[in-house]
Amino acid sequence: MKVKIMHQVDWRGWDDRKGKIPVLEDQVNKFISDKEVIDIKYSNSISMAANQEMSDTDHDESVLIIYDEKPSTIKQKTFDEFTGDDEINEFMKNHDVIKLEHFGDLDEVETIITYKEEKNK
């Protein structure tokens, strides 16, 4: 899991030295297009300062993106009662296991493994 913080100070999306820059929404959409987003947190604030000679307003937007680099899918694999423990343990050792369940009675137990698998690009 990783995080990315994006920040935009001027609400108009302009930087006089560089010309128009992408607004924060466009930057976020471009960044997350090839990521698995876990969560996005947004914050904005406006401040104002004034005295008899001048006044100024500042607007600040920030986005925290929590993501994984590689998109993944959730899959399941079922093993029947004839599958040996070594085969199940080997499968679990080589996969990102989320949950292990057993169903049935003492003579006929099925094992279902839920795991995460990276998507192929």
Residue pairs with C-beta under 8 A, 6 or more apart in sequence:
1 38
1 66
1 67
1 68
2 66
2 67
2 68
2 69
3 64
3 65
3 66
3 67
4 31
4 64
4 65
4 67
5 62
5 63
5 64
5 65
6 24
6 27
6 28
6 31
6 62
6 63
6 65
7 60
7 61
7 62
7 63
8 23
8 24
8 27
8 60
8 61
8 62
9 58
9 59
9 60
9 61
10 59
11 59
11 61
13 20
13 21
13 22
13 23
13 24
14 20
14 21
15 21
22 30
24 61
24 63
28 40
28 63
28 65
31 65
32 40
32 65
32 67
34 71
35 65
35 67
35 68
35 69
35 71
36 67
36 68
36 69
36 70
36 71
36 72
37 65
37 66
37 67
38 66
38 67
38 68
39 65
39 66
40 63
40 64
40 65
40 66
41 63
41 64
41 66
42 61
42 62
42 63
43 61
43 62
43 63
43 64
44 59
44 60
44 61
44 62
45 59
45 60
46 57
46 58
46 59
46 60
47 57
47 58
47 60
48 55
48 56
48 57
48 58
49 55
49 56
50 56
70 118
70 119
71 118
71 119
72 96
72 116
72 117
72 118
72 119
73 116
73 117
73 119
74 98
74 114
74 115
74 116
74 117
75 114
75 115
75 116
75 117
76 112
76 113
76 114
76 115
77 91
77 112
77 113
77 115
78 110
78 111
78 112
78 113
79 87
79 88
79 91
79 110
79 111
79 112
79 113
80 110
81 104
81 107
81 108
81 109
81 110
83 111
88 111
88 113
91 113
92 100
92 113
95 113
95 115
95 116
95 117
96 115
96 116
96 117
97 113
97 114
97 115
98 114
98 115
98 116
99 113
99 114
100 111
100 112
100 113
100 114
101 111
101 112
101 113
101 114
102 109
102 110
102 111
102 112
103 109
103 110
103 112
104 110
